[in-house]
């Protein structure tokens, strides 16, 4: 339950500890209210999950338990502060793998309770949505493309806690499609960087892959059919598949996915221009897939045609991290929005709870 506490918003520049454990990164950071990242420690679990070609929830949760205390201590040490210096604690309370979310949430509550300071349970997606404001002067409203391993959404960010969903994936997320395609092509894990690297050595245009939902009047995404088309091409090639086949197929997959995303985003850009008044027209691209340079270049061209600027957080803030959670905590603390310690973990937590159901999207909406 959110509690309005306006007294806290007028105090000294606060220091907020942020904890992130929603998937396979164990992360903690200390961020100040004036936008300084005093520390941002992230421990990746890639080596633990690589043999399985994806994240195993039980392994992720146990790793968070084993390492979070040390990560917090390292974050405090690098920031040169102690628990006594903190003004608030923010921890991801969803959405994500519920076991991992619970580890960070309960740890954050314990610290807040022991130090008698405010606590905030943060929506992981809001952490991504607001992270650009930690490093750039971006005013509300702006358009957000969130592309990660578990999510692919277009949102109008009207303010803290105020979102309008324009589009969502109705099956796989973009990052999930990268991971599954990389596995099909034997490129390893994580799939995004592996496919991008392979695509640089390939020539697109050889394989006829679909651009799912291209031309549709909505802004939704679909990548399951594209992934299936890649699998069928691999099966056609069979045992005779060569390394060049892999490179070319990776290039065509990346091209198809990029063109599909640009088509959906272009529709959202037009909707934003029609429906929202803003001093600046900005598309913020966040999430791990935002690091893909081929996608970024395509989005920059689409934005340029419509008078939009494209802004993205630094690469370290695009993937899951504690600084974005701490900053979301800063944004909420400014508004006096803190939680009591009864706030629970959520496996699903949409940014726009009033958005209509997207047919086929299920829990990913």
N, C-alpha and C positions, 0 to 999 in steps of 0.2 A: 504494500500500500504506500503510495507516494504521500509525503508530508511536506506541506509548504513551510519553509523556514526562512523567510526573507531577511532575518537578522544576519544570517551568515554571508549574504551576498555583498554586504558593505564593509566587510572586514579586510584585513591585509591580504596581499596577493597570496592565495592558498597554494599549498603543495598537495598534490593528489597522487596516491599510489594506485596504479592500474594493473589488474590481473586478467590474463586471457588464457583460457584452457578449453576452448570450445571444440577443438579438433586435435591436430597433431603437433601444435607448437605450445610449449610451456613458456609463458612470457610474463614479465613484470617490468614496470617502468615507473619513474617518478617524473611528473610534469608539473610545471608551475602555471599559475593562472594567467601569466603574461605570455605564455606560449613557448617557454624554454623547455626543451627535453633534457632533463638532467641525467637521465639514464634510460636505456631501452634494451633490456636483455631478453633475448629469444633463444630458446633451446629447441632445435628441430628434432623430430623423431624419424626423419627420413630413413635412416639405416635400419630402424626397428621394423618399419612397415614395407620396405622395398622388396623383401622376399615374397610378399603377398600381392604386390602390384596395386596396393591401395591401403587405406587406413583401416586397421582392425580396432573397433571401439574398445574392447577389453584391454588390449595392449596399450592403447592411448591413455586410458584412465589410470592404469597402474603406473605408467611412466610419469604422469602428472603428480601422482601421490609421492613417488620416489624423489622427484626433483624440484617441486615447486618451492619448498622452504629454502633451498640453496639459491634458487633463482631470485627470490625476494631479497635475501641477504645480499646477493651480488648487486642487485639494483640499488638498494639503499647505500651500499658501500661506494658504488660508482658515483652516486649523486652526492655523496658526502653528507648524508642526513641519517637520522635515527627515527625509530617509530614515534618518538616524542615530538619530532618536528612536523609530522604529517598533520594536515588539516582535514583530510577525508580519504576514504578508500572507495574505489570503484572496481567492480568485478563483473565479468560477463555472466549473465544469468540466463542466456539463451539467445538465439536458437543454436543448436549444436548437438554433439553426442552427449547424451544426458549424464553419463558417468563422469566425463571430463568436466562438464559444466559444473557439476556438484562439487568437484574438488576445489576449483577456484572460488566458487561462490561461498562455500563454507569457510574456506581460509580467510577470505576477505571479511566475512562477518565476524570471525573470531578476532581479527586484528582491530576492526572498528569497535567491537565491544570492549576489548581489553584496553584500548587507548581512549575510549569514550569520545569518539569522533564520528561525524556523519558517514553513512554508508549509502552507496548507490548501486543497484543492480542494473547493469547496462545491457541493452540490446546489441548483440554483436554486429548486426547489420547497421545500426546507428553509429557504431564506432567507425565503420568504413565510411558511412555517409558524411560524417562531420570531420573526418581526419584531414581533409584538405584545408580546413579553416585553422588548423594548427600551424601550417607553414605558409599559407597564402591568405590574402585579404579577399575573401569571397563572401559576398553578401547574399542573404536570402532574397528572393527564391532563386534556385538554380536547378538544372536538370542533372540527374545522377544516373550513370550506367554502372551498375555493380556486377562485375563478372569475376566469379571465383569458382573454386572446385565444387561448392555446394549450391551456389546461387547465381541466377542470371536475371536481373530485374532492371527496369527503368522506373525511376521515381522522380517526382517533383519534390524537392526539399524546400518546404515553405518556412521551416523553423525547427527548433529543437522539439522533437516529438510530433512534428506536423509533416505528414507525408501523403502524397497522392500517387498511387501506383498506376502507371500507364501500361506497363507490360511485365510479364513474368514468363519463365519457362514452363511449358506444359508437360515436360518430361525430364530429360537430362539437363544439367547446367553445362555451360561452355567448358569449364575446367574439367568436369567429369568426362565430357566427350574427348578432350585432349588425352586424359589418362587412359581411357579405354582404347582409343586409337593407337596410342603408343604401345599398349600391351599387345594389340593385334599385330603391330608391325615389329615387335621385339625390340623396342627402343628403350625400355626401362622406365623407371619411376623416379621423380614425378614426370608426368607426360608432357606438360606444357613446354618447358625448356627443351626437352628431348625432341619433340616434334618440330619446334621452331628451328632447331639446329639442323635436323635432317632436311627440312624444307629448303634451307638455303642451298643445299647441294642438289636439289631436284628442279625439274622444269614443269610448271603447272600447265594444264591443258590436255594432258594425255588421257586422264580418266574422267568420265562423265559422272560427276557427283551432284546430288541435288542441293538446292538452296532452300531449305525448309521454310515455309510460310512466306516466302518472298512475294511481295505485291499485295498481301492481305491488308485490309483497312485497319486492323488492330496493331498493337505493338508487341505481341507475344513472341516467344522464341520456341523452337523445337530443334533438338539435335539428335534425337534417338534414330531417326531415319537416316541421317547423315552417317552416323556411326555404323548402322547396319549396311549401308552402301559400301563403306570401306571394307567391312568384313567379307562381303560378297566378292569384291575385287581381289582380296587376298585369297579367297577360296578358288577363284578362277585361275590365279597364277599358280597355286598349288606348290608342289615341291620345287618347281623351276624358278621360283621367285628369286630375283637378284637384289643386290644392294641398291642398284640404281632404281629398280622397281619400288623399293621402299622409299627412297628419297623422293621420287616423282609422286608417289601416292601421298606422302606427307605434305608435299607442296600443294597438291590438289585439295586435300582435306583442309589445310590452312586457308586456302583461297576461298573455298566454298563456305566455310564457317565465317570468315571475315565478311564476305559479301552478304551473307544472311544477316549478320549483326548490323552492318551498315544500313541495310534496307529497313530494318526494324527501328534503328535509332533515327534515321532520317524522318520517318513518320512521326516519331516522338518530338523531334525538333520542330516540325511544323505545328504540332498540337500545342507545344509550349508557346510558340509565337502567337497562336490564335487566342490562347486562354489566359496568359499570364503577363502582367506588366513588370518589367525589370529594367533597372538602370543599365545592366550589362547582361548579355546573353552568354551564359557559360554552361558548357557540358563538363561535368566532373566525371572522370573515369577512375574507379577504385576497384580493389580486389586483385588477387594474384594474377589473373589473366590480363590485367591492364599492363603488365610488363611486356607483353608480346609486341614487338616493334612493328610487325607487319600490320597488326590490327590498329595500332596507334596511328600509323601513317594513313590508313584508310579512313579512320574517323576524323582525322585532321582535314582531309579533303572534303568530307561531307559537311563538316562544321563550317569550313571556309565559304562554301557555296551559300550558306544561310546566315552568315554574319555572326556565327558563334565562335567563341574562344574555347579551346579544349584545355582543361587543367587537370593534372593528376598529382596526387601526393608523391613524394620521393619513393623510390622502389622499396625502401625499408619499411615504409608505412602502408604500402599496398598489400603486402601479405599480412597474415595475422600477427598482431603485436600488442604489447601492453600499453604503448604510448597512445594509440587511438582510443583505448578504453579509458585511460586516465583523462584524455582530453574531452571525451564525451561526458565524463564526470565533472570536469571543469565547467563545461557548458551548462550542465544541469544545476550545478552548485550556484552559478551566477543567478539562476532563476529561483533559487531556494527550493529546488525539487530534490528531496532526499527520500530514501526508503527506510522503513523500519526493518528490523532484523527478521521479520517473518516472510520477507520476499522469497519466493521459491524459484527453483530451476525450471526452465522450459525447454523442451526439445524443439518446439515450434513456436515462433513469435513473429508474426508479420509486422512490418513497419506500418502498413496501412490496414488496420483491422477492418475498416469499412469498405474495402475494395470488394467488388463482386467476385464470386467464385470464377476462376478461369477453368473452362471445361477441359478436363483431363489433367489439370495441374495437381489436384489433390493437395497433399500437405506442403508441396513446394510453393504454393501461391502465397 
